Amino acid sequence: MKKMNISLAYKKDKRISQARLTLSEDLANFLAVNESEKKVKIIYSAEDEIIRISKTDEETIDNIKKEEKNKLIFFQTVKEIAIEKTTKGNKDYYTKKLFIPLPIINALEITGEDRSICIIKSENELHLIKERKMNKKKGMMITVKVNKGGVGKTFLSVQIGHGLALNQKKVLLLTSDSQNNILDYSFKESNIPEFKDGLKSFVKGNKGDIIKLRKNLDFIPLENNKFSPQFLNELPTFLEKMKEEYDFVIVDSIPTMKLDTTFVSCSEKIIIPVFCDRVTVEGALNVIDEAGIDKVLAVIINLYRSTATQNKFKEKLENAVKGTDIIFPPAIKEVSQIETLLEKGKTIWESESKLMQEVQESIFPILEKLL
C-alpha cells in the first residue's frame, strides 16, 4: 500500500478545475503504460468509494449513474495517461500523470486540505481509496502459514482467534481451504452448521453466510477452491473492508495456492506453526526468508516430544529467531487430550484441565503481543 496526494488546480472562483495523480515509476510499470499504450479504464462506485484503474485498449465509453438528488453512484470512463518528456543532459525523463474525472473528486469530497489517498495494487488494477476511509481501519490481518499441510494451522487459528475474542476483541476467521475445517474444530460433529454462500459471494458484492463460532468470533466459509481472476482481483479490497469491521482477521491458509499468496500479501503479520522435523523446520525457515523477519509475528512448535531429534530441530529454530522480534513461545506438547477436546468441538479456553492450561501458556505470549 502506498500513500500519495492528488494535485488540484482551481478556477478563479476557487472551484476545482483539475485533479491529477502523478504516477511513480513502480505504479506506471504496474499498469504497463507507455507512450504507445497509455489508455486506462477508470471505474468508481459509491458503494465502496473506491477508484479502480486498469490498462485497456477500449475506446472511450462513458457510463455515469446518479441518484435523484444528483449523487454520483457509478462512473466509468477511459482516459489516456498524460506523458511529459523532459531532457536533462543526455538523459530523457518521463512524467506520467493520471487525470481523475471531477465528478469522482466531488463525490469523494476531495479538497486541498483532504486529498491524501491510499493506493493498493490488486492483480491488474490499482485501487485508490481516500485516506480518511483507510483511517477507519483498526484491524490487523494475520495469516497462519507454513509450506506443509497437517502442522496444526487450523488448530492454532481457532485457539488464537478465540483467545482474542475472550479479550473483547472482534475477530474474523477466514480460510483458503474449502473443507472449512475450522467448523470441525469449533462444533461437535452433530452441531456443525450448514452454509450456502461464503467468501466468494461476499467478494462479488453479494450476501453470504457469517457463522458465529463464539461471542466476538465469526467465520466466513469458503464455497470451493476455484478462483476466477476477478475474485482474486477484488479480494484485497474486501479484506481491507473486513479490517475496518474487525479488530483481527485471522487466515487459516493452505500452501501452494494463489489465494494463499494474496492472503499473505494483505496480512500485516504471519504466524508459522511447525513440527520439530527436518522438512517442516526447513519449510518454516523458507517462509521466514520469503516473508521477511519483520512480517513474522511468531514461530510456534506443535505436537512436541522431548526426543533427541526434536530437540535438535527445536534448537535450530531457536537460533534462527534469536536476536529478532519473532515470538518463540513454549512448545505445545503432544497430548491426547487435545484430540478429545476437538472431538467435543471445544477450544483450549473452554477446558480447566492442567494439560490444557499448559497449551494456553504456549498461546499467551502471542496474545500478549497482540493485545
C-alpha positions in Angstrom: 0.0 0.0 0.0 1.2 3.5 -0.9 0.1 6.9 0.2 0.0 9.8 -2.3 -1.6 13.2 -2.6 -3.9 14.2 -5.5 -2.8 17.5 -7.1 -5.6 20.0 -7.6 -5.9 23.1 -9.8 -8.5 25.8 -9.2 -10.7 28.3 -11.1 -10.8 31.9 -10.1 -13.9 31.2 -8.1 -11.9 28.6 -6.1 -13.8 25.6 -7.6 -11.6 22.7 -8.6 -10.8 22.7 -12.3 -8.4 19.7 -12.5 -7.3 16.8 -10.4 -4.3 14.7 -11.3 -2.2 12.0 -9.8 1.5 11.8 -10.8 2.3 8.1 -11.1 5.5 6.9 -9.6 7.7 4.6 -11.7 6.5 1.5 -10.0 2.8 2.4 -10.4 3.3 3.2 -14.1 5.2 -0.1 -14.6 2.4 -2.0 -12.7 -0.2 -0.6 -15.1 2.2 -1.3 -18.0 1.6 2.1 -19.6 4.0 3.7 -22.1 4.0 6.3 -24.9 2.2 4.0 -27.3 -0.1 2.2 -24.8 -1.5 4.8 -22.4 -5.2 4.2 -22.1 -6.7 3.3 -18.8 -10.2 2.5 -17.6 -11.4 4.4 -14.6 -14.3 3.0 -12.6 -15.8 4.5 -9.4 -18.6 3.0 -7.3 -20.2 4.9 -4.4 -20.9 1.5 -2.8 -17.3 1.1 -1.6 -16.0 4.6 -2.6 -13.0 3.0 -4.5 -11.5 4.3 -7.7 -10.3 1.3 -9.9 -7.7 2.0 -12.5 -6.7 -0.6 -15.1 -5.0 -0.6 -18.5 -7.3 -1.0 -21.5 -7.4 -0.8 -25.3 -11.1 0.1 -25.3 -12.5 3.3 -26.8 -14.0 5.9 -24.5 -17.2 4.5 -23.1 -18.7 6.9 -20.5 -21.2 5.4 -18.1 -22.5 7.7 -15.4 -25.3 6.9 -12.9 -26.7 9.4 -10.4 -29.5 9.2 -7.8 -32.4 11.6 -7.9 -30.5 14.1 -5.6 -27.7 14.1 -8.2 -25.4 12.0 -6.0 -22.9 10.1 -8.1 -23.3 6.3 -7.6 -21.3 5.0 -10.6 -18.8 6.4 -13.1 -16.9 4.7 -15.8 -14.7 6.2 -18.5 -11.5 5.7 -20.5 -8.7 8.2 -20.2 -5.2 8.5 -21.6 -2.2 8.9 -19.2 -0.5 12.2 -20.0 3.2 11.5 -20.5 5.5 14.5 -20.4 9.1 14.2 -21.5 12.0 16.3 -20.2 15.6 16.1 -21.0 18.5 16.7 -18.6 21.9 16.4 -20.0 21.8 13.4 -22.3 19.1 11.6 -20.5 15.3 11.7 -21.1 12.9 11.6 -18.2 9.1 10.8 -18.4 6.4 12.1 -16.0 3.1 10.2 -16.2 0.0 11.9 -15.0 -3.4 10.5 -14.5 -6.3 13.0 -14.6 -9.2 11.9 -12.4 -12.7 13.0 -13.5 -14.1 15.8 -11.4 -17.4 14.1 -10.7 -15.4 11.4 -8.8 -13.3 14.1 -7.0 -16.5 15.8 -5.9 -18.2 12.5 -4.8 -15.2 11.7 -2.6 -15.2 15.3 -1.2 -11.5 15.7 -2.0 -10.3 19.2 -1.1 -6.9 20.9 -0.8 -6.9 20.1 2.9 -8.1 16.5 2.4 -6.5 15.0 -0.7 -4.4 12.1 0.5 -5.2 8.7 -1.0 -4.0 5.1 -0.4 -3.1 3.1 -3.4 -3.4 -0.7 -3.4 -2.1 -3.0 -6.1 -4.7 -5.6 -6.8 -3.8 -8.1 -9.6 -4.1 -5.9 -12.8 -5.8 -2.9 -11.1 -4.8 0.0 -8.9 -7.4 0.7 -6.2 -7.4 4.3 -5.0 -9.0 4.8 -1.6 -9.4 8.2 0.2 -7.2 8.1 3.3 -10.0 9.1 5.7 -11.7 5.8 4.7 -8.4 3.9 5.4 -8.0 5.6 8.7 -11.1 3.8 9.9 -9.2 0.6 9.7 -8.2 -0.6 13.1 -7.9 -4.3 12.4 -4.8 -6.4 11.9 -4.7 -9.3 9.4 -2.7 -12.4 10.4 -2.1 -15.4 8.2 -1.2 -18.7 9.8 1.1 -20.2 7.3 3.8 -22.8 6.6 4.6 -24.7 3.4 3.4 -28.0 4.7 0.0 -29.4 5.5 -1.1 -31.0 8.8 1.0 -28.9 11.1 -1.8 -27.5 13.1 -2.6 -24.3 11.3 -6.4 -24.7 11.8 -6.0 -25.6 15.4 -3.8 -22.6 16.1 -6.1 -20.2 14.1 -9.1 -21.2 16.2 -7.3 -21.1 19.5 -5.7 -17.7 18.9 -8.9 -16.3 17.5 -10.9 -17.5 20.5 -8.3 -16.2 22.9 -8.5 -12.7 21.3 -12.3 -12.9 21.3 -12.3 -13.7 25.0 -10.3 -10.4 25.5 -13.2 -8.5 24.0 -11.7 -8.2 20.5 -13.8 -8.7 17.5 -12.3 -11.5 15.4 -13.0 -12.9 11.9 -11.6 -16.2 10.8 -11.1 -17.0 7.1 -9.7 -20.0 5.3 -8.2 -20.8 1.9 -9.4 -24.4 2.2 -12.9 -25.2 1.1 -13.0 -28.2 3.5 -13.7 -25.5 6.1 -12.1 -27.5 8.9 -12.5 -24.5 11.2 -16.1 -25.7 11.7 -14.9 -29.1 12.8 -12.6 -27.5 15.4 -15.4 -25.3 16.7 -18.5 -27.6 16.9 -19.5 -31.1 17.7 -19.9 -33.1 14.5 -23.7 -33.2 15.1 -23.9 -29.4 15.5 -21.8 -28.2 12.6 -23.9 -25.5 10.8 -24.6 -25.7 7.1 -24.0 -22.8 4.8 -24.8 -21.8 1.2 -22.7 -18.8 0.3 -19.4 -17.6 1.8 -16.3 -15.7 0.9 -16.6 -15.9 -2.9 -20.1 -14.5 -2.7 -19.0 -11.6 -0.3 -16.1 -10.7 -2.6 -18.5 -10.5 -5.6 -20.5 -7.9 -3.6 -23.4 -10.3 -2.8 -24.6 -11.6 0.6 -23.1 -14.6 2.2 -23.1 -16.6 5.5 -21.2 -15.4 8.5 -21.1 -18.2 11.0 -20.8 -17.2 14.7 -18.3 -19.6 16.3 -18.3 -17.9 19.7 -19.0 -14.5 21.1 -16.9 -12.0 19.2 -15.6 -14.8 16.9 -17.0 -15.1 13.4 -16.1 -17.3 10.4 -16.8 -16.8 6.7 -16.6 -20.2 5.0 -15.2 -20.9 1.5 -17.5 -22.4 -1.1 -14.9 -24.1 -3.3 -11.3 -23.9 -4.4 -12.0 -22.5 -7.9 -10.9 -18.9 -8.1 -11.5 -16.6 -11.0 -9.2 -13.8 -11.9 -12.0 -11.4 -10.9 -12.3 -12.9 -7.5 -8.5 -12.7 -6.9 -8.6 -9.1 -8.2 -11.4 -8.0 -5.8 -10.3 -10.0 -2.7 -7.8 -7.4 -1.4 -10.4 -4.7 -1.4 -12.8 -7.0 0.5 -10.1 -7.8 3.1 -9.5 -4.1 3.7 -13.2 -3.6 4.4 -13.1 -6.5 6.9 -10.2 -4.9 8.7 -12.5 -1.9 9.2 -15.1 -4.1 10.8 -12.9 -6.4 12.9 -10.0 -5.9 15.3 -8.4 -9.0 13.9 -8.7 -11.0 10.7 -7.0 -14.4 11.0 -6.5 -16.6 8.0 -6.1 -20.4 8.2 -4.1 -20.9 4.9 -3.0 -23.8 2.9 0.2 -23.8 0.8 0.7 -23.7 -3.0 -2.4 -21.7 -3.9 -2.6 -18.3 -5.5 -5.2 -17.4 -2.9 -2.7 -18.0 -0.2 -0.3 -15.6 -1.9 -3.0 -12.9 -1.8 -3.8 -13.5 1.8 -0.1 -13.2 2.8 0.4 -10.0 0.8 -2.6 -8.4 2.5 -1.5 -9.5 6.0 0.4 -7.3 8.4 1.8 -10.4 10.2 2.2 -14.2 9.7 2.4 -16.9 12.3 4.3 -20.1 11.5 3.4 -23.4 13.2 6.0 -26.2 12.9 6.8 -29.7 13.9 10.3 -30.5 15.0 11.4 -32.4 12.0 13.7 -31.6 9.1 11.1 -31.0 6.4 8.8 -28.7 8.5 11.7 -26.7 10.0 13.3 -26.1 6.7 9.9 -25.1 5.3 9.4 -22.7 8.2 12.8 -21.1 7.6 12.0 -20.7 3.9 8.7 -18.9 4.9 10.7 -16.5 7.1 13.1 -15.8 4.3 10.3 -15.3 1.8 8.1 -13.1 4.0 10.9 -11.2 5.8 11.7 -11.2 9.5 9.6 -8.1 10.2 6.4 -9.8 8.9 6.7 -12.8 11.1 4.9 -12.5 14.4 5.7 -15.9 15.9 7.0 -19.4 15.2 5.3 -21.9 17.4 6.1 -25.6 17.8 3.2 -28.0 17.8 2.9 -31.7 18.9 6.3 -31.5 20.6 8.0 -34.5 22.2 11.3 -34.1 24.0 13.4 -36.5 21.9 17.0 -36.0 20.8 15.9 -35.4 17.2 13.1 -33.0 18.1 15.4 -31.1 20.5 18.0 -30.7 17.7 15.4 -29.0 15.4 14.0 -27.0 18.2 17.4 -25.6 18.9 17.8 -24.8 15.2 14.6 -22.8 15.2 15.5 -21.1 18.4 18.9 -20.0 17.0 17.2 -18.8 13.8 14.9 -16.3 15.6 17.4 -15.3 18.3 18.0 -11.6 18.2 14.8 -10.8 16.3 11.4 -9.7 17.4 9.8 -13.0 16.4 8.0 -14.7 19.3 9.2 -18.2 20.1 6.8 -19.4 22.8 6.9 -22.6 24.8 6.3 -25.6 22.5 2.8 -27.2 22.5 3.3 -30.7 23.7 1.8 -33.8 22.1 -1.1 -34.6 24.4 -4.1 -36.9 23.6 -6.5 -34.5 25.5 -6.3 -32.1 22.5 -7.9 -34.7 20.3 -10.6 -35.3 22.9 -11.3 -31.6 23.2 -11.6 -31.1 19.5 -13.9 -34.1 19.2 -16.2 -32.2 21.6 -16.0 -29.0 19.5 -14.3 -27.1 22.3 -11.3 -24.8 22.4 -8.4 -24.9 24.9 -10.0 -21.9 26.7 -13.1 -24.0 27.5 -11.2 -26.6 29.5 -9.9 -26.4 33.0 -7.5 -29.3 32.5 -4.0 -28.8 33.7 -2.7 -30.1 30.4 -4.8 -27.6 28.5 -3.6 -24.8 30.8 -0.1 -25.7 29.6 -1.2 -25.3 26.0 -2.7 -22.0 26.9 0.7 -20.9 28.3 2.1 -21.6 24.8 -0.5 -19.2 23.2 -0.3 -16.5 25.8 2.9 -14.8 24.5 1.2 -14.3 21.1 -2.0 -12.9 22.7 0.0 -10.6 24.9 1.9 -9.2 21.9 -1.4 -8.6 20.0 -3.3 -7.1 22.9 
